[in-house]
Amino acid sequence: MEIIIAIASKIGESLVTPLGREFGYSINYHSNLESLKGEIKKLFDKKDGVQGWVDAAQRNGENIKPDVQSWLKNVNDMIQKVSHFEDEINKKRRCMYRWNLSRKAYKIKQDVLQLQNEGRFENVAHPAPPPEIWSTFEKGFKDFKSRMANMNEVIEGLKREEVRMIGICGMGGVGKTTMVKEIITRLAKLNLFDNIVMATVSQSPSIRTIQSEIADKIGLKFDEESEAGRARTLHGRLTEIKRILIVLDDVWTELDFKAIGLPYEHTNKGCKILLTSRNLEVCNEMRSQQIIEVGTLTTEESEELFREMVGESFDDPDLHSTPKDVVKECGGLPIALVTVGKALEKKKKHEWEDALNQLRNSNPVNIPGVDSKVYSSIKLSYDGLESDEARSCLLLCCLFPEDYNIPIEYLIRYGWGRGYFSSIVTLEDARNRVHSLVDQLKRRFLLLDGGRSETTKMHDIWPNLATYDTISLVGDLEIPVGCPKLELLQMMDGRFSKGSMDIIWKAMKELKVLALVGMEMEDLGSSRSPGILKNLRTMILDGSDFDGMSTDVIGPLENLEILSFRGCDSMRELPREIGRLKQLRLLDTTNCRNLEVIPHGIFSSLCRLEELYMFQKGMASISEVMSLSHHLKVLSIQIPSVIHLLPKDIVLKSPTIKFHIYFGTRAMAFWEMIDRHAESDSQAVGLMLKKSKKLALRNVKNFSALTDLDEEGFQDLKVLYLDHCPNMEYLVNGTSALFPCIQSVSQFPNSFLTNLRFLTLSSCGVLKYAFSLSVMRNLVQLEGLAIGGCYQMEEIVSKQGREHDEEADMISFHKLTNLNLWYLQSLVA
């Protein structure tokens, strides 16, 4: 009975609380509704406050936190729920509904209180990550064939694990930055990197600016003020990213990665660097493992890009060939094609022709935007050169016509005359310096390769940089009067009229260089002016019809150091007055085909002569020339025949002389070698062979192997040309009569041709193989090999002697980079 009472008591207790609450719903109907109304107002106020913070954060470009977004959505849902509940109250006003409505009001209030509690946020957003770098790029890349090849090379290089740095180089305005941006866009789709960042370095790099650009792109904020502190922070953040590509655009000098805070190589193997520069040397200095040179556009690509800029005007028949001529003047440079094209879109014929004329004169001041965008870009490269010598060398190139193959030797001789090489003692040293400068300017894409050996070219788009003290006249142009400060006058392919020299004598007292190239001369020596060009150091008459008789012009030039008559076919006699030029260092009569008379004693007083280039028909002056050889640095002479030449005739007293002795009647370019055309031999030739670094043998019939010419192996020889040697059976014959004790090729002296770099075998009809095994093993320095027209050649390396050699099949030329084989129809595969 007690148990039943206890159970009944517990049941009663459990029923009293909910029953009380249920009765309470009816009693507290009005108070529940009022309480709900008050809590909803509090929630709305909180919601308005949070929404205000959200709006402000969004205006700042920040990202709203997901829990805030979820809370705002729940509040909006609650608003809808309360709105429906209010409608329900309005429809059910009878007392019979109060219990149910009161109960709902109570439960909704509990949900509202929970939302109020959840809406306590310290902040509602966090800074947005920087936009993906490629999303900010403007569209501008054209998938030209030349560009696609470069771009694919870069992308494939970045895929290779061992490649850590790639350099893209090319002249200013060629489109390096545009290409890099397209590469970044394509890399994003390939998912090769977790992050790609890009910073512009520029000519005067700022470490802080570079740091900030990179930091912005990875969402990093610096607390440190010092560059070193920022570098540590940046380095730490970048090393956390497993795969990152850092693009450094427009790099002018080698960068200090540590000072910036960039990881590289051992600090983060997942970090790769892609840099662009207008200087090939910078890419090498920064140890780029792969360097891609971006060239100018082809003619077809240039026209396609230009047509896109100017539209229908390109094919306007009224303009004839003007659009294509404008394209040519832009020189394949994208920045020029785009800028000029936009400026000429929908322009009239006279505006097109005016623009073409200005481009041809490198003075486009009236073409909107061209001067600032195109020429300033190129001038920046000029201003960025470290030395005055390099700038001066480039200015000398501006003297020559468009597309002209500029002889580097002219740059040397003009530069010497202008005094550009104050610290240099000899012309040969100046020659080395100028060749070095030309190579430097090519690596910076300010000069191009010329169309012929020993020449260079200017880019078509280069502005006219001629200075007030330099004048170059091409064609039949009159010498300007009133140039007292003029130091260099060049006249090409025109007429040097009577009285021209009078103008020079009287009005150009400061002249240091006078070059009359390819000029018709009415009378060079007609002047009887007492004026003396005391400052003239270089006089060039190359290719002009100077006859050598106008001696009163040359004699008074007491300080002349360089005198060149190269290619003066009209000259029959060398002016005797040359003997008065005590300061003369260089005399050049190369290719003066009709020069017959060289006055006796003309050379004896030339005590400072360093270089002599002479084409002569007689033998009288050979011994006199040899008497100068103790101070000559360069000797290049052509002798018509070797038959009567005795060993005593050719005695080079200076051990360092650079010589070219040419036997025969056909002239050729200057080489540091002996060029032998005669069919007979002499001891004199043999004496010269030992000193030769370059040797050309052509049409020589009386030898069967090089061992017939030198027993000791041509140890200094670096370049060898053998052409039309019809009886040559071996390059080296190990059983030659000169070496009767040698029984096999394997016993041949191991010093033979050990320094040879380049070898050409051409039209040697009975030659059956190029090398024996032992000779091949001596050619450890060989870089280039060309063999052609040797119709009986069966093997490059002979099998003879290889059958008993364990390493005979291991034939390799470790330094060979250029191999050219042609017309070898008997070659056995």
Secondary structure as GFF3:
##gff-version 3
##sequence-region A 1 829
A	DSSP	alpha_helix	2	27	.	.	.	ID=ss1
A	DSSP	alpha_helix	29	59	.	.	.	ID=ss2
A	DSSP	beta_strand	63	64	.	.	.	ID=ss3
A	DSSP	alpha_helix	66	91	.	.	.	ID=ss4
A	DSSP	three_ten_helix	95	97	.	.	.	ID=ss5
A	DSSP	alpha_helix	98	118	.	.	.	ID=ss6
A	DSSP	beta_strand	125	126	.	.	.	ID=ss7
A	DSSP	three_ten_helix	133	136	.	.	.	ID=ss8
A	DSSP	alpha_helix	145	159	.	.	.	ID=ss9
A	DSSP	beta_strand	165	169	.	.	.	ID=ss10
A	DSSP	alpha_helix	176	190	.	.	.	ID=ss11
A	DSSP	beta_strand	195	202	.	.	.	ID=ss12
A	DSSP	alpha_helix	207	217	.	.	.	ID=ss13
A	DSSP	alpha_helix	227	239	.	.	.	ID=ss14
A	DSSP	beta_strand	244	251	.	.	.	ID=ss15
A	DSSP	alpha_helix	257	260	.	.	.	ID=ss16
A	DSSP	three_ten_helix	265	267	.	.	.	ID=ss17
A	DSSP	beta_strand	271	277	.	.	.	ID=ss18
A	DSSP	alpha_helix	280	285	.	.	.	ID=ss19
A	DSSP	beta_strand	290	293	.	.	.	ID=ss20
A	DSSP	alpha_helix	299	310	.	.	.	ID=ss21
A	DSSP	three_ten_helix	311	315	.	.	.	ID=ss22
A	DSSP	three_ten_helix	317	319	.	.	.	ID=ss23
A	DSSP	alpha_helix	322	329	.	.	.	ID=ss24
A	DSSP	alpha_helix	334	344	.	.	.	ID=ss25
A	DSSP	alpha_helix	349	360	.	.	.	ID=ss26
A	DSSP	alpha_helix	370	370	.	.	.	ID=ss27
A	DSSP	pi_helix	371	375	.	.	.	ID=ss28
A	DSSP	alpha_helix	376	383	.	.	.	ID=ss29
A	DSSP	alpha_helix	388	397	.	.	.	ID=ss30
A	DSSP	beta_strand	406	407	.	.	.	ID=ss31
A	DSSP	alpha_helix	408	418	.	.	.	ID=ss32
A	DSSP	alpha_helix	427	443	.	.	.	ID=ss33
A	DSSP	beta_strand	447	449	.	.	.	ID=ss34
A	DSSP	beta_strand	455	458	.	.	.	ID=ss35
A	DSSP	beta_strand	470	474	.	.	.	ID=ss36
A	DSSP	beta_strand	488	492	.	.	.	ID=ss37
A	DSSP	beta_strand	495	496	.	.	.	ID=ss38
A	DSSP	alpha_helix	500	507	.	.	.	ID=ss39
A	DSSP	beta_strand	513	517	.	.	.	ID=ss40
A	DSSP	beta_strand	520	521	.	.	.	ID=ss41
A	DSSP	beta_strand	538	540	.	.	.	ID=ss42
A	DSSP	alpha_helix	551	554	.	.	.	ID=ss43
A	DSSP	beta_strand	562	564	.	.	.	ID=ss44
A	DSSP	three_ten_helix	576	580	.	.	.	ID=ss45
A	DSSP	beta_strand	586	588	.	.	.	ID=ss46
A	DSSP	beta_strand	611	615	.	.	.	ID=ss47
A	DSSP	alpha_helix	622	626	.	.	.	ID=ss48
A	DSSP	beta_strand	634	639	.	.	.	ID=ss49
A	DSSP	three_ten_helix	647	649	.	.	.	ID=ss50
A	DSSP	beta_strand	658	663	.	.	.	ID=ss51
A	DSSP	beta_strand	673	676	.	.	.	ID=ss52
A	DSSP	alpha_helix	683	689	.	.	.	ID=ss53
A	DSSP	beta_strand	694	698	.	.	.	ID=ss54
A	DSSP	three_ten_helix	706	708	.	.	.	ID=ss55
A	DSSP	beta_strand	719	723	.	.	.	ID=ss56
A	DSSP	three_ten_helix	745	747	.	.	.	ID=ss57
A	DSSP	beta_strand	758	762	.	.	.	ID=ss58
A	DSSP	beta_strand	769	771	.	.	.	ID=ss59
A	DSSP	alpha_helix	773	778	.	.	.	ID=ss60
A	DSSP	beta_strand	784	788	.	.	.	ID=ss61
A	DSSP	beta_strand	795	797	.	.	.	ID=ss62
A	DSSP	beta_strand	818	822	.	.	.	ID=ss63
###
